[in-house]
Amino acid sequence: MRPIHLFLLGLTMACALPLCAQDHPLGETPTWAEAIAAYEQLHQDHPDATEFVEFGLSDVGRPLHLFTMGPSDAPLRILVNNAIHPGEPCGVNASLMWATDLLQPGRLPEGVHIGIVPLYNVGGGLRRNCCTRANQNGPEEYGFRGNARNLDLNRDFIKCDSRNALSFNAMFTDFDPDLFADTHTSNGADYQATMTLIATQPDKLGGPLGAWLEATLLPELYSGMEERGTEMCPYVYSLGATPDDGIQDFLETPRFSTGYAALHHTIGFTTEAHMLKPFDDRVKATLRFLDVLLEAGVRHAEVIDALRQAQDHAYRHTSSHPVDWTLDTTAVDSVRFGGFEARYEWSAVTGSKRLRYDRSAPWTRNIVHLHTFRPTQEASLPAAFIVPQAWRHVIARLEANGVVSIPIPQDTSLTVEVTRILDHSAPNRPYEGHHLRTALSTSRTLESVQLFAGDLLIPADQPAARYLLETLSPQAVDAFFRWNFFDSVLQQKEYFSSYVFEDTAERLLDESPTLRLALDSARAERDLSARAQLDFIYRRSPHSEGTAGRYPVFRIPAGQSLPFRE
């Protein structure tokens, strides 16, 4: 291992050199141990201005760390997360340089509290290699995308399959950042810009924050980067095979870090430095973005605070909110873009046509930019949710996000809104350890349910309102239902033998003309087998268990007073 004081000195000196040049042509990035030791050294050198704490464990058993600068009660809070994908480590280097520079006399602005996660995916960071990022230009060695459980941690912020994510949820809620940055390196097309940016999608963020982000903050970040000599463009998510056909915004739903941040009314950014640019150029571009974000944040600190408060108040007092979105392909805009000529030529490997970008033929022109999203699903905000204590994995995630709940004091029956999953689907192939389930059809009725002492009543009028609505509404894009937390309720547990139930069914039809009429109507609509006819009767009889398909999160209707409150 390199001596830490020399490694830090190298980072600091490199920042002042052209392209942040380092010893190796591909550049170097610290190991997890080196990064942690470097921040330990910074804390020892500046004990009054910094803190360096552990905030939980990773899946590989090593602790997660948070380095902070500035007073914890400062009006502006900025959080930076690094190496969620350790093969994309430019933020690891840039954040160390940034912290080292800001701790020099007179450099850290007043009124700001900065938090840095040195290397979030510890397990992936410990799996050092030179080659798994096959398309990337350096550094010499880096970590691996998957964590110790082979999870992509930037798909884990809602489901929290990893210990990393559950720890991060609690830390994020406690830190409560106004601005959040997650540092990455891109994949995909070749083009001129060194830095691309994914911002919290303004339509999805919504409210006064979304409008201000789009109208004010984003233009200032782009112009600030340009003034520093680093071109930045929106993340290149191509509509076709190349950017020539245009690009679209990336919809970062709550499984992603910035989508998760939006549930807390935090503006988030994912920096995506271009994979084919030299590593040291990518580090420099990331460092410049952090500087630009800090300057803009300080300049607008009062506005950001007021907008977050207004957003929180408006959300709690609006009856219905979007919980899923889709790209509006009719809202066509354009963006100035610098690309390279794309050519197709015969491949010496496959004997087929291959794509090649010609860097000797750059072009700059306006291309199509689709960046408007419209809601496809909405959910209403109730007066409260009720989560039975049996669903402890859900409750653990709610608690990590600061959700306030009231334990039900005694066993009781209560009339509540009950949602039933009438139809649903899931793909055959797993995604991040799950088969994402879609609620295709639901119903909601008022029913009396049995509750037990210790079940949780969760008022919706609290700062975590958006987190609650987008995790507990089964139709939401990243709801706990989608991530299979409630799959067990979809299975019927009790059944019947046809030869026994035949006599019971006959009696039930004789006793209920309404049931007989419903069966006749069902027969007329479709061809029902003998078993299907008996099942139709069974499901409408007292013998049916009544809980299969019953979504186990209940609702107190909006406007209704809450029970169990003093």
N, C-alpha and C positions, 0 to 999 in steps of 0.2 A: 504493500500500500504506500502511496506517495505521502510524504509528510504533509499534514493538513495545512500548516501555515504557508508552505510553499505553494500548495494547490490554490489556496485562496488568493495569494499574491499573484499567481499566474492568471487567475480569472480577472482580477482587478486591473492588472496591466493590460491584459488582452483587450479589455473593453475600450481602451484608449488607442489601440492600434488599428490600422486599416483592416476592415472586415473582421475585427476581433481575432486576429491571427493567433493560433496556438502552435504548439510544438509539432503536431502531426498534421499533414495536409488534409486529412479527413476530420481533424479535430478530436477532442476527447470530452467525455462527460463523466462525472464522478459516479462511483459505485454508491449503493445505498449507504454503506458504512461511511464512506468519505463525505457524502452530502450531510449526513447527520452530524459527523464530527465537525464539519465546517460551520454549521449553524451553532453547535455547542461553543465553538471558539468565538463566533460573533457575539453570542450572549455573554460569555466571560469577559470579552473586551468592552461590552456596553451593557453592564448589568442593570443600570437605571433606566435605560431606554427600551429594553427588550425583555421578552419572556420566551422560554423554550420549554414546551410541555408535551407530555403524551396525552392523547385523547382517546385511546382505545387500542384494540389489538387488530392485526391483520389476519387473514386466513393462514398465513405461514407462521404465525405465532410471534412475530416481531411487532413492536409497538408502532403506532402511527403518531406522527409528531406535528406540532403546529408552532411556528416561529412568529412572534408578533413584535411590531414596532409601534411606538406612539401610545398615548394614554388610552386605556380601555373605554373611557367615557367620552371619547371624542365624538363629535357630531357626524363624522363621515367614517364609514367602515368599508374597507376593501379587502376581499379574500381572493387569493390566487392558489389554484390547485395545479400541481405538476405531476407528470408521469402517471396519469391514469392508464396511459399506454406507454410503458417504459421504453419501447423502441422509438418513441418520439420525444427525445429528451431535451429539445432546445430550451424549454421553459425551466428545466432544472438548472442549467447553466445561467440563463438570463436572470432568474430570480435570485441566485446567489450574487451575481454581479449587482443587481438592483439593490438588494439589501445592504451589501457592502458600501455602495455609493451613498445610499440614503442615510447611513449612519455616520457619514463624515459631518463635521461641524457645519451647521447651517443648511443642510441639504433636505432634511425631513420637514415637510410643511407642517405648520400647526393645525390642530383640529382634525387629524386623521389617525385612524387606527388601522394598521395593515397586518393581515395574517397571511402566512405562506405555508402551504403544505409542501414540504421538500420533495417527497416522492411517495405518492398515494398508493400505488400498486406495488407494495413491498415484495410480494411473492414473484411477480413478473420482473421486478427490478433485480432480484437475486439470480434470475436465469439469464446471465450475460451471454451474448453471442455476437457474431459479426455479420450475420447473413440473413436472418429471418425477414427483414424488411428488404426484399429483393429489389425493389424499385428505388431505394433511398440512397442518397449521396452522403454517406457518413452519418454519425461519427464512427470511429474505429471499432468501438464495441458499444453495445446498448442492451437494454432489457427486452423482455418478451411481452406481447400484447395481453395474453391471458394471464390471470392471476394463479395462485396456487391451486385453485379448483377449476382452472381453465375457463373462468368466467370473464367476459368483457365487462369490466367495472363501469364502463360508460353506457351500460344498459341495465344497471342494477340499482338505481337510486330509489325506485319505488319498491321493488320486490325485496331488496336487501337480502339476497341469498348469501352474500358474503358478510363476514364480520366487519370488513372494511366499510361497507356501505352503511350498516347500522350505526357504527361509530361515527361516520361522517355525518349522517342525519342529525345525531345529537349535537355534534360540534357545530354544524352549520346553524342549527336552531339557536344555540347559545350565542354564537358569534353575531348572528343576525346581520349579514353584510348588506350594504346598500348596492354595491357593485361587486360582481363576481367574474373572474377570468379563469378559464381552464385552457392550458397550453397544449397544443398538438402539432403534428406534422401531417400534411395532406397525403392523399392518394389521388390517382386519376390523371387528368390531362396535363399537358405541358403548356406553359404560357409565361408571360414576362414578369408578372408580379412575384415578389418574394413572400409577401404575406397576404393571406386571405382571411376573411372574418365571417364567422357565424354569430349573429346577434340574436338575442331572444326575439322570436318572431313577433313583430309589433301587434299584428291582429290577434294573435293568441294571448299575448301579454294583456292586451286590451286596456280600456280605461284611460285615465290621464297619463299613466306611465307609458303605455304603448304609443300614444300620440306624441308625447314629448321625446321619447327615444328616437322615433322616426324623423321628427321635424328638426330636432336640435342636437341631440347627443351624437347620433351617427354621423351627420355631416361634419361635426367638429372633430371626431376621431379620424375620419378620412383626410380632412384637410391638415390636421396635426401631423399625421404620418407623412403626407406629401411635403410639408414644410421641413421635415427632418430628412428628406431625401430617400424615403423608403416608400415605394409604391405599394398600395394595399387595395384589394378589390374584394367584392363579395365572394364567399366560398364558391368554388367552381363545381356546381352540381349540374352537369350538362344535360340539356334536353335531348340531344342526339349523341352521336358518337364522339363529337368534338365540340368545343365551345362555339364554333362558328354558327351552330344552330340556335344558340342562346343558352341561358342558364336559368335556374329557378332557385328560390330560397329553400333552405333545408328546414323542415318542420321538426324542431327538437322537442318532442313530447316529453312528459315527465320522467321517462326512464333515463333520459340523458341529463347531464349535470345542469345545463342551463335551463332545460324544461323543468327540472325539479326546483331550481332556484326561483322560477316564476311562481310556483305555488306559494312561496313566501313573499311575493311582491318584491323580488330582487331582480334587478337588471343583470343579465348574464351575457358573457361573450366567450366564444371558443375561438382561439387563435389557431390558424392552420397554416404554418409556414410551409412553403413549397418544397416538396421532397427532393427535387432534382437540383435545387440551389445548394451551394456549398454549406456545410453544417454551420460554419462560423457566420455566414450571412444570415442564416435562419435564426441563430442566437441573437444577433444584433437587431434583427427586425422584431423579434419577440420583446427584447429589452426596450426598444423604442415604443412599442405599443403600451407596455406597462407605464412608461413615463407619460405618454399622451393621456392614458386613462386616468392616471393620478392627477395630472394637471386639470383635466376636464372635471373630474370629481370634486376637487377642491374649489374650482370656480363655481360649481353649481350645487355645492353641498346643501345649502338651505332649500333650494328648489327640489332636490331629490328627496330630502326628508319630508317636505310638505306633500309632494306627490305620492310618496309611499303611504303616508297617513290617509290622504284622500282616497287612494286606491283601496285600502283596507276598509275604510268606512263605506265606500260605495259598494264594494263586493258584499259586505254583510247585509246591506239594506236593499239589495236587488234580488228579486224573487227567483230569477232563472238565469243560468249561465251556460255558455258553450263548454262542452267537455270533449269534443272531437272536432277536427277541422280537415278541410281538403283544399288543395290548390285550386284557385280560380283561374282557369286557363283563358277566360275571356278578358281579364284585366291585364292587358299587354303593355309593358313599359320597356324602356331601354336603358342600357348602362354603357359607359365608355369603357372599352376593354382592350388590353394589349395582348395579342396572341401571336402564335407562329403558324406559318402556312402548314396545313395538314396535307400529307401526300400518301397515296396508297401505291405500294410497289410489291413485287413478288418476294415472298419470304424464302431465304435459303434453307430455313429449318423445316417449314411445313409445306412448301410448294404452293401456298395460297397467298392471297393478298394480305398485306400487313400495313398497319398504320405507322407513319413516321412523321414527326414534327421537325420542320426545317428551321433551325435557329438562325440561319443566315437570311431568312425571309420573314422578318417580323412585320406585323400589321397592327394598326390601332384604329378602331372604328366602334360605332354603336352596335351592340348586339341586343337581341331580345332578352328581357329580364322579367320573369314572372315572380312576383313577391307578395301577392295578395292571397290571403287564405280566408275562406268562409266557413262558418260552423256547419257541421253535419249532424251533430247530436247536442241536445241541451238537457240539463237536469235542474230541477228546482231545489232551492235551499229550504230544508224543513226547519222547524223550530229546534229540533234535536234529533240526533241519531241514537239508537240503542244497540250496543254491541255486547252480546252475551260473553261472559268470561271464558266460555269454552274455546273461543277463537283467540287464544293467547298470542299466537304469532302476529295476528293483526294488531292486537293491543300493544305489543312491544314496539311496533313501528309507529303507532300513534303516539305513544309516550316519548319516543325518540324525537318526535317533531313538535314537542311542546303542547300536545293536545290536552286540554283541561276536561276532566270527566268527573261525574258524581256517582259513586257506588250506590246501587239500589240497596236500601237498608234491610229489606226483608222480602221473603218470597211473596209474590203477588201476581195477579192477572191484570193485564192492562190492554185497553183497546188502542191499537196503533195501526199505522199504514204498513201493510205487508206486501212486498214485491214477490211475484212468482216468475220464475224463468220458464217460459212456455216453449221456447225453441232456442237452440244454441248450436254452435259448430266449433270445431277445432281442427287444425291441420294435422296430418300424420307425422310430419317431421318436427323434431324439437327445435326450439329457438332459445338459446341461453338457458337450457335446462327445463324449459316449459313448453307446453303446447297452448299457445295463446288462444283463449276461448272467447268467442264473440256471442253476446246475448242478442239473438236475432229477433226475439219477441218476448215482451214482458207484460204483466198486468199488475195493477196495484189496487188493493181493496182494504177497507177497514175491518180488522179482525181482532179478536181477543187472543192474546198470547200469554203463555206462562213464562214469567221471569223469576229469577232466583236472586237471593241476597248475594251481592258482589258483582252482578251484571252491571254494565256501565251505561249511564245516561250521559250523552255528550252534547251539550248546547252548541248550536251552530254559530251563535253570535260570539265569536272569539277570533283572535288573530289567525288561527289555523283554519279558518272557514274554507278557503280555497283548497287547501290540502285535503280536508275532509271530503268535500264534494267530489273531487277528482279521483279519490281513492275508493270511496265507499259507494259511488253511483255505478251500478254494474255496466252501464252503457258507455262509461268514460274510456278514452283511448288506452290509458294505462291503469285502469282500476284494479284493485286487488282481485276482483272476479276474473278479469282477463288473464291474470298471472296464476290462475288455478288455486287460489287460496280457499275457495269455497266449493271445490269440485265434489266433495263428499256429499253435499246436500242434494246433488243432482241424481243420486242413485236411490232407487226404491229399495226398501229393505224387506218388506213383507209382500207375499204373493198368494195366489190361490191355485188349487187344483181344479181343473175344469169339471171333472166328473162329480166333485163334491159341491162346487159353487152353483151348478146348474139348478138345483132345487132352491137354493137361496135366491138366485136371480129371478126365478119364476115368481117366488113370493114377493120380492121387492117390486116387480112390475105390476103385480096384482094390487099391491097396496098403494102404488103411486102412479096415477094416470099421467102426471107431469113427466115422470121418468120415462114411461112408455112412449109418450109423444116425442120426447127428445131423442130416444133411440130410433124411432121411425124416421125422424127427420135426418138423423145421421146416416141411416141406411139409404135414404133417397139421394143424399149428396154423393156418396161414394160406396164402392163395393167393400163391405166389411166381412172378414172371415168370422167363423164361429168364435174363435178365441178373441178377436177384436171386439165383437159384440159383448161378450162376457166382461172383457176388460172395461168397456165403456160403462157398463152397469156398476162394476166393482169400484171404479174411481169416484162414482157418485153415491156410494153407499157408506154407511157408518163403518164398514170394515176397512176402508182406505185409510192409510196412516196420515195422510194430509200434509206431510212435511216434505215429501220428495219434490224438489224443485222450488221449495220455499227459501228465498234468499234470507240468510240469517241476520241481516242488518235491518233493523226496523226503524221507522220514522215517526216522530211526533209531528203532525201537520203544522205548517207555518201558521202563525197567529194564535196557536193554542198555548195555554199556560203550561209550564213544565211541572210535572210532579216531582216529589222528593227534594224540593228546594225549601230551605228554611226561610 
